[in-house]
Amino acid sequence: MESLKNDNIENFRSEFLDLHAYDQASFFMELNEEERLHVYHFLSPEEMANLFENLEIEDDEYSDVLAEMSPNYAADMLSNMYADDAVDVLNELDKDQVVSYLTIMNKDSAQEIKELLHYEEYTAGSIMTTEFIAIAANQTVRSAMHILKSKAPSAETIYYVYVVDEDRTLVGVLTLRDLIVNEDDVMISEIMYDRVVSVSVGEDQEEVARMMRDYDFLALPVVDFQNHLLGIITVDDIIDVMEEEASDDYSKLAGIADLDSIDRNPISAAKKRLPWLVILLFLGMFTASLIGRFEETLDKVAILAVFIPLIAGMAGNTGTQALAVAVRGIATGDLEKEKIMKIISREAGTGVITGTTCGILVTFIVYFWQGDLFLGGLVGISIFFALIVATLAGSLVPLIMHRLKIDPAVASGPFITTINDIISILIYFGIATAFMSYLTR
């Protein structure tokens, strides 16, 4: 910082370039605009590209940071970034800005980036990189190592080397270790693995993340429908995908449109939260009108009103627990391996056990509190049935939505809680009304 303020470019470069790229990016984000302008002057576009790939800023801030640079400097920097990272940045800009940068960018880099920009967002194609190393099966280890050494500086990873034929069809893969441990005159076809695990270019990024986790790969090849090798997806991009998907699911579970960032603007924060709150407001009004329909029952036995929050709250809590387990099971793929009847029987069993335990406990609590065993039994039975229904709803609603190709996280915690409130009140007052004669003795 001292070198930067004193315009000592040599000392600044000496110390700054010794830092890890992540530390460079962290330092950069602590600077004000005037100080960042000095950094652009002190660093080449290639050096800035390494830093820019590690920036942890909000998506809408990329445009502001790029605007601080001269257009030629920014375009040159984007050219020196890995293609997938450059595409991530350009996807956050206006179309006019994208066209402007691509026009003045290095032609080869621009063409590579244009091809990736065409792929639909959140698919394998949108997160893959084209900077990989490919060799032929009829080469020797010696010639493969020569190719590896020449292409390593521009490749995103060198730990996997992919084998393609003359049509760029993926036919095999081998690791850097395979090349190192084998003799120079050994043919690639003799040591390559021909059962290659790959992913389609149109595959959803969440499924790609699941495959990467299951196979413990550092990179995954991306192919088209004819098995032509188009690119690779590296583990660092998958970590970003996992964080993004987890944030997206959690925001929906919380009933908020987007939790990727903390809104410092109250108006923007309110816009994200209001849609679900308005929906839940109307559902809450329906719940209130439902209670109003049992006004006669409440007039005769007013004590029933005391237990409405208890039963509704227990059903909501149980439903939310089941929902969290279900959404996680869908995200990990575990629930998709089970048959629907097995899930229903397991969740029903869980509901019976939790409902029986809570029902018995509340029966005795109400009896000792109010001195009315029948009232305690009625509240206990209501909780018993409410917990069974809430557990089944919390588990099956997201599963059904998933089968219908709807994001299961949309069955958010507040939504399931409100639905279970309605169901539990219907159960509670339905039983109370049916046994009214016993309650009014």
C-alpha positions as CSV (number, residue, x, y, z in Angstrom):
1,M,0.0,0.0,0.0
2,E,2.9,2.3,0.8
3,S,4.5,1.6,-2.6
4,L,1.2,2.2,-4.3
5,K,0.7,5.6,-2.6
6,N,4.2,6.7,-3.3
7,D,4.0,5.7,-6.9
8,N,6.9,3.3,-6.4
9,I,6.0,0.9,-9.3
10,E,9.1,-1.4,-8.9
11,N,8.5,-2.1,-5.2
12,F,4.8,-2.5,-5.7
13,R,5.2,-5.1,-8.4
14,S,7.9,-6.9,-6.5
15,E,5.8,-7.4,-3.5
16,F,2.3,-7.6,-5.1
17,L,3.2,-10.2,-7.7
18,D,4.7,-12.5,-5.0
19,L,1.2,-12.7,-3.4
20,H,-1.3,-15.5,-4.3
21,A,-3.9,-14.4,-6.8
22,Y,-6.6,-14.7,-4.1
23,D,-4.6,-12.4,-1.8
24,Q,-4.1,-10.0,-4.7
25,A,-7.8,-9.9,-5.3
26,S,-8.6,-9.3,-1.6
27,F,-6.1,-6.4,-1.5
28,F,-7.5,-4.9,-4.7
29,M,-11.1,-4.9,-3.3
30,E,-9.9,-2.9,-0.3
31,L,-8.8,0.0,-2.5
32,N,-10.8,3.0,-3.5
33,E,-11.3,4.0,-7.2
34,E,-8.3,6.3,-7.3
35,E,-6.0,3.6,-5.9
36,R,-7.3,1.0,-8.3
37,L,-6.5,3.3,-11.2
38,H,-2.9,3.2,-10.1
39,V,-3.0,-0.6,-10.0
40,Y,-4.2,-0.7,-13.7
41,H,-1.2,1.5,-14.5
42,F,1.2,-0.7,-12.5
43,L,0.0,-4.1,-13.8
44,S,-0.2,-5.5,-17.4
45,P,-3.6,-6.8,-18.6
46,E,-2.2,-10.4,-18.4
47,E,-1.3,-9.8,-14.7
48,M,-4.6,-8.2,-14.0
49,A,-6.4,-11.1,-15.6
50,N,-5.0,-13.5,-13.0
51,L,-6.3,-11.1,-10.2
52,F,-9.7,-10.6,-11.9
53,E,-10.4,-14.3,-12.0
54,N,-10.3,-14.4,-8.2
55,L,-12.4,-11.3,-7.5
56,E,-15.3,-12.0,-5.1
57,I,-17.8,-9.2,-6.0
58,E,-21.5,-9.1,-6.8
59,D,-22.5,-9.8,-10.4
60,D,-23.7,-6.3,-11.0
61,E,-20.3,-4.8,-9.9
62,Y,-18.3,-6.2,-12.8
63,S,-19.6,-3.5,-15.1
64,D,-18.4,-0.8,-12.6
65,V,-14.9,-2.2,-12.2
66,L,-14.5,-2.7,-16.0
67,A,-15.6,0.9,-16.6
68,E,-12.7,2.1,-14.5
69,M,-10.3,0.6,-17.1
70,S,-9.7,1.9,-20.6
71,P,-11.7,-0.2,-23.1
72,N,-8.5,-1.6,-24.7
73,Y,-7.0,-2.6,-21.4
74,A,-10.2,-4.3,-20.3
75,A,-10.6,-6.2,-23.6
76,D,-6.9,-7.3,-23.4
77,M,-7.4,-8.4,-19.8
78,L,-10.5,-10.5,-20.8
79,S,-8.5,-12.0,-23.6
80,N,-5.9,-13.3,-21.1
81,M,-8.5,-14.8,-18.8
82,Y,-9.6,-18.4,-19.1
83,A,-12.5,-18.5,-21.5
84,D,-15.0,-19.8,-19.0
85,D,-14.1,-17.1,-16.5
86,A,-14.3,-14.4,-19.2
87,V,-17.7,-15.6,-20.2
88,D,-18.9,-15.4,-16.6
89,V,-17.9,-11.8,-16.5
90,L,-19.4,-10.9,-19.9
91,N,-22.7,-12.6,-19.0
92,E,-23.2,-9.9,-16.3
93,L,-22.8,-7.0,-18.8
94,D,-25.2,-5.3,-21.2
95,K,-25.2,-6.7,-24.8
96,D,-23.8,-3.4,-26.1
97,Q,-20.8,-3.7,-23.7
98,V,-20.2,-7.3,-24.6
99,V,-20.2,-6.5,-28.4
100,S,-17.9,-3.6,-27.7
101,Y,-15.3,-5.7,-25.8
102,L,-15.5,-8.6,-28.3
103,T,-14.9,-6.2,-31.2
104,I,-11.6,-4.9,-29.9
105,M,-10.5,-8.2,-28.3
106,N,-7.9,-10.6,-29.7
107,K,-9.7,-12.4,-32.6
108,D,-8.9,-15.9,-31.5
109,S,-10.0,-15.2,-27.9
110,A,-13.1,-13.4,-29.1
111,Q,-14.1,-16.4,-31.2
112,E,-13.6,-18.8,-28.4
113,I,-15.6,-16.6,-26.0
114,K,-18.4,-16.2,-28.6
115,E,-18.8,-19.9,-28.9
116,L,-19.2,-20.3,-25.1
117,L,-21.6,-17.3,-24.9
118,H,-24.1,-19.2,-27.1
119,Y,-24.7,-21.9,-24.6
120,E,-27.7,-21.7,-22.3
121,E,-27.0,-20.4,-18.8
122,Y,-26.7,-23.0,-16.0
123,T,-25.7,-25.8,-18.4
124,A,-22.5,-27.7,-18.8
125,G,-21.7,-25.6,-21.9
126,S,-21.9,-22.3,-20.0
127,I,-19.4,-23.3,-17.4
128,M,-16.9,-25.3,-19.4
129,T,-13.5,-24.1,-20.7
130,T,-11.9,-24.8,-24.0
131,E,-8.4,-24.6,-22.6
132,F,-7.6,-28.3,-22.3
133,I,-5.0,-30.7,-23.7
134,A,-5.9,-33.3,-26.3
135,I,-3.7,-35.9,-28.0
136,A,-4.1,-38.8,-30.5
137,A,-4.2,-42.5,-29.6
138,N,-1.4,-43.4,-32.1
139,Q,1.2,-41.2,-30.4
140,T,3.9,-42.2,-28.1
141,V,4.3,-41.0,-24.5
142,R,7.3,-39.0,-25.6
143,S,5.4,-37.0,-28.2
144,A,2.4,-36.6,-25.8
145,M,4.8,-35.1,-23.2
146,H,6.1,-32.8,-25.8
147,I,2.6,-31.6,-26.6
148,L,1.8,-31.3,-22.8
149,K,4.8,-29.1,-22.2
150,S,4.0,-26.8,-25.1
151,K,0.3,-26.4,-24.2
152,A,0.6,-26.4,-20.4
153,P,1.0,-22.6,-20.0
154,S,-2.4,-21.9,-21.6
155,A,-4.3,-25.0,-20.3
156,E,-6.6,-24.7,-17.3
157,T,-5.4,-28.1,-16.0
158,I,-2.7,-30.6,-17.0
159,Y,-3.7,-33.4,-14.7
160,Y,-6.0,-35.0,-17.3
161,V,-5.0,-35.5,-20.9
162,Y,-7.8,-36.4,-23.3
163,V,-7.5,-38.7,-26.3
164,V,-9.4,-37.8,-29.5
165,D,-9.5,-39.2,-33.0
166,E,-9.2,-37.3,-36.3
167,D,-12.9,-36.1,-35.9
168,R,-12.3,-34.8,-32.4
169,T,-14.4,-37.7,-31.0
170,L,-13.5,-38.5,-27.4
171,V,-12.0,-42.0,-27.3
172,G,-9.9,-42.0,-24.1
173,V,-8.3,-40.2,-21.2
174,L,-5.1,-40.6,-19.1
175,T,-3.6,-38.7,-16.2
176,L,-0.3,-36.9,-15.9
177,R,0.8,-39.7,-13.7
178,D,0.2,-42.2,-16.5
179,L,2.5,-40.3,-18.7
180,I,5.2,-39.9,-16.1
181,V,5.4,-43.6,-15.0
182,N,5.4,-45.1,-18.5
183,E,8.4,-45.4,-20.9
184,D,8.8,-42.9,-23.7
185,D,8.1,-45.3,-26.5
186,V,4.9,-46.7,-25.1
187,M,1.8,-46.0,-27.3
188,I,-1.0,-43.8,-25.8
189,S,-3.6,-46.4,-27.0
190,E,-2.0,-49.0,-24.7
191,I,-2.2,-46.9,-21.5
192,M,-5.3,-44.8,-22.0
193,Y,-8.7,-45.5,-20.3
194,D,-11.3,-46.0,-23.0
195,R,-14.3,-46.0,-20.7
196,V,-14.5,-42.2,-20.4
197,V,-17.0,-40.6,-18.1
198,S,-18.3,-37.4,-19.8
199,V,-21.2,-35.0,-19.6
200,S,-23.5,-33.6,-22.4
201,V,-23.0,-30.0,-23.3
202,G,-26.7,-29.3,-22.4
203,E,-26.7,-31.0,-19.0
204,D,-27.8,-29.0,-16.0
205,Q,-24.9,-27.7,-14.0
206,E,-26.4,-29.2,-10.8
207,E,-26.2,-32.7,-12.4
208,V,-22.6,-32.0,-13.4
209,A,-21.7,-31.0,-9.8
210,R,-23.3,-34.3,-8.6
211,M,-21.2,-36.3,-11.1
212,M,-18.0,-34.5,-10.2
213,R,-18.8,-35.3,-6.5
214,D,-19.6,-39.0,-7.2
215,Y,-16.5,-39.7,-9.3
216,D,-14.1,-37.4,-7.4
217,F,-12.7,-35.9,-10.6
218,L,-10.6,-32.8,-10.9
219,A,-12.1,-32.2,-14.4
220,L,-15.0,-33.6,-16.5
221,P,-15.0,-33.6,-20.3
222,V,-18.0,-32.0,-22.1
223,V,-19.2,-33.6,-25.4
224,D,-21.9,-33.0,-27.9
225,F,-24.5,-35.6,-29.1
226,Q,-21.9,-37.1,-31.4
227,N,-19.4,-37.4,-28.6
228,H,-17.1,-34.7,-30.0
229,L,-15.0,-33.2,-27.2
230,L,-16.0,-29.5,-26.8
231,G,-14.4,-28.6,-23.5
232,I,-13.8,-29.5,-19.8
233,I,-15.3,-28.4,-16.5
234,T,-12.8,-28.1,-13.7
235,V,-13.4,-28.6,-10.0
236,D,-12.9,-24.9,-9.1
237,D,-15.9,-24.0,-11.3
238,I,-18.0,-26.9,-9.7
239,I,-17.3,-25.5,-6.3
240,D,-18.8,-22.2,-7.4
241,V,-21.8,-24.0,-8.9
242,M,-22.3,-25.9,-5.6
243,E,-22.2,-22.6,-3.6
244,E,-24.6,-21.0,-6.2
245,E,-27.1,-23.8,-6.1
246,A,-27.0,-24.1,-2.3
247,S,-27.6,-20.3,-2.0
248,D,-30.4,-20.5,-4.5
249,D,-32.1,-23.4,-2.7
250,Y,-31.7,-21.8,0.7
251,S,-33.2,-18.5,-0.5
252,K,-36.2,-20.3,-1.9
253,L,-36.6,-22.3,1.4
254,A,-36.6,-19.0,3.2
255,G,-39.2,-17.6,0.8
256,I,-36.9,-14.9,-0.6
257,A,-36.2,-14.4,-4.3
258,D,-32.4,-14.1,-4.0
259,L,-30.0,-14.5,-1.1
260,D,-26.8,-14.3,-3.2
261,S,-26.1,-10.9,-1.8
262,I,-26.8,-8.7,1.2
263,D,-28.9,-5.8,0.1
264,R,-27.8,-2.5,1.6
265,N,-30.7,-0.8,-0.1
266,P,-33.9,-1.4,1.9
267,I,-36.1,-0.9,-1.2
268,S,-34.2,-3.6,-3.1
269,A,-34.4,-6.0,-0.1
270,A,-38.1,-5.4,0.3
271,K,-38.7,-6.2,-3.4
272,K,-37.1,-9.6,-3.0
273,R,-39.1,-10.4,0.1
274,L,-42.5,-9.0,-0.7
275,P,-43.8,-11.5,-3.3
276,W,-43.7,-14.4,-0.9
277,L,-44.9,-12.3,2.0
278,V,-48.0,-11.1,0.0
279,I,-48.8,-14.7,-1.0
280,L,-48.4,-15.9,2.6
281,L,-50.5,-12.9,3.7
282,F,-53.5,-14.1,1.7
283,L,-52.9,-17.7,2.9
284,G,-52.9,-16.4,6.4
285,M,-56.2,-14.6,5.8
286,F,-57.6,-17.9,4.6
287,T,-56.4,-19.5,7.8
288,A,-58.1,-16.7,9.8
289,S,-61.4,-17.2,7.9
290,L,-61.1,-20.9,8.4
291,I,-61.0,-20.4,12.2
292,G,-64.0,-18.0,11.8
293,R,-66.0,-20.9,10.4
294,F,-65.6,-22.7,13.7
295,E,-66.7,-19.7,15.7
296,E,-69.7,-21.6,17.1
297,T,-67.3,-24.3,18.4
298,L,-65.1,-21.7,20.0
299,D,-68.1,-20.0,21.6
300,K,-69.1,-23.2,23.3
301,V,-65.6,-24.3,24.4
302,A,-63.3,-21.2,24.5
303,I,-60.4,-23.1,25.9
304,L,-59.9,-24.7,22.4
305,A,-58.4,-21.3,21.2
306,V,-55.5,-21.7,23.6
307,F,-54.1,-24.7,21.7
308,I,-54.4,-23.3,18.2
309,P,-50.8,-21.9,18.1
310,L,-49.5,-25.2,19.7
311,I,-51.0,-27.5,17.1
312,A,-50.3,-25.2,14.1
313,G,-46.8,-24.6,15.3
314,M,-46.0,-28.3,15.8
315,A,-47.4,-29.1,12.3
316,G,-45.4,-26.3,10.7
317,N,-42.1,-27.3,12.5
318,T,-42.6,-31.0,11.5
319,G,-43.3,-30.0,7.9
320,T,-40.3,-27.8,7.7
321,Q,-38.0,-30.6,9.0
322,A,-39.4,-33.1,6.5
323,L,-39.1,-30.4,3.7
324,A,-35.4,-29.8,4.5
325,V,-34.6,-33.5,4.4
326,A,-36.6,-33.9,1.2
327,V,-35.0,-31.0,-0.6
328,R,-31.5,-32.1,0.4
329,G,-32.3,-35.7,-0.7
330,I,-33.4,-34.4,-4.1
331,A,-30.3,-32.1,-4.4
332,T,-27.9,-35.1,-3.6
333,G,-29.9,-37.5,-5.8
334,D,-30.6,-39.9,-2.9
335,L,-34.4,-39.6,-3.1
336,E,-34.5,-40.2,-6.8
337,K,-33.1,-43.7,-6.2
338,E,-36.1,-44.6,-4.0
339,K,-39.6,-45.7,-5.0
340,I,-42.4,-43.3,-4.1
341,M,-44.2,-46.0,-2.0
342,K,-41.1,-46.6,0.0
343,I,-40.7,-42.8,0.7
344,I,-44.4,-42.6,1.7
345,S,-44.2,-45.6,4.1
346,R,-41.0,-44.3,5.7
347,E,-42.3,-40.7,6.2
348,A,-45.7,-42.0,7.4
349,G,-43.8,-44.2,10.0
350,T,-41.8,-41.2,11.1
351,G,-45.0,-39.1,11.4
352,V,-46.6,-41.9,13.5
353,I,-43.7,-42.1,15.9
354,T,-43.3,-38.4,16.3
355,G,-47.0,-37.9,16.5
356,T,-47.5,-40.6,19.1
357,T,-44.7,-39.3,21.3
358,C,-45.8,-35.6,21.1
359,G,-49.5,-36.6,21.4
360,I,-49.0,-38.6,24.6
361,L,-46.9,-35.9,26.1
362,V,-49.4,-33.1,25.4
363,T,-52.3,-35.2,26.6
364,F,-50.8,-35.5,30.1
365,I,-49.6,-31.9,30.1
366,V,-53.1,-30.6,29.3
367,Y,-54.6,-33.0,31.8
368,F,-52.4,-31.8,34.7
369,W,-52.8,-28.2,33.6
370,Q,-56.6,-28.1,32.9
371,G,-57.7,-31.1,34.8
372,D,-59.6,-32.4,31.8
373,L,-58.5,-35.7,30.4
374,F,-60.8,-35.6,27.5
375,L,-59.6,-32.2,26.4
376,G,-56.0,-33.4,26.8
377,G,-56.8,-36.5,24.6
378,L,-58.5,-34.3,22.0
379,V,-55.4,-32.0,21.7
380,G,-53.1,-35.1,21.7
381,I,-55.1,-36.9,18.9
382,S,-55.1,-33.7,16.9
383,I,-51.3,-33.3,17.2
384,F,-51.0,-37.0,16.3
385,F,-52.8,-36.7,13.0
386,A,-51.4,-33.2,12.3
387,L,-47.8,-34.4,12.6
388,I,-48.4,-37.4,10.3
389,V,-50.0,-35.2,7.6
390,A,-47.4,-32.5,8.0
391,T,-44.5,-35.0,7.7
392,L,-46.0,-36.5,4.5
393,A,-46.7,-33.0,3.0
394,G,-43.2,-31.8,3.8
395,S,-41.7,-34.8,2.1
396,L,-44.0,-35.4,-0.8
397,V,-44.8,-31.9,-2.0
398,P,-41.2,-31.1,-3.1
399,L,-40.8,-34.7,-4.5
400,I,-43.9,-34.3,-6.7
401,M,-42.7,-30.8,-7.8
402,H,-39.4,-32.3,-8.8
403,R,-41.1,-35.1,-10.8
404,L,-43.1,-32.3,-12.6
405,K,-39.8,-30.5,-13.4
406,I,-40.5,-27.7,-11.0
407,D,-37.8,-26.5,-8.6
408,P,-38.6,-28.3,-5.3
409,A,-37.1,-25.5,-3.3
410,V,-40.1,-23.4,-4.3
411,A,-42.0,-25.4,-1.7
412,S,-40.4,-23.0,0.7
413,G,-40.4,-23.3,4.5
414,P,-43.0,-20.5,5.0
415,F,-45.2,-21.9,2.3
416,I,-45.2,-25.5,3.8
417,T,-45.7,-24.0,7.3
418,T,-48.7,-22.0,6.2
419,I,-50.3,-25.0,4.3
420,N,-49.7,-27.2,7.4
421,D,-51.3,-24.5,9.6
422,I,-54.5,-24.8,7.5
423,I,-54.5,-28.6,7.5
424,S,-53.8,-28.8,11.3
425,I,-56.6,-26.3,12.1
426,L,-59.0,-28.3,10.0
427,I,-58.0,-31.5,11.8
428,Y,-58.2,-29.9,15.3
429,F,-61.5,-28.2,14.9
430,G,-62.9,-31.1,12.9
431,I,-62.3,-33.5,15.8
432,A,-63.4,-30.9,18.3
433,T,-66.7,-30.3,16.5
434,A,-67.3,-34.1,16.1
435,F,-66.9,-34.6,19.9
436,M,-68.5,-31.3,21.0
437,S,-71.1,-33.1,23.2
438,Y,-68.3,-34.5,25.3
439,L,-66.5,-31.2,25.7
440,T,-69.6,-29.3,26.9
441,R,-70.6,-31.7,29.6
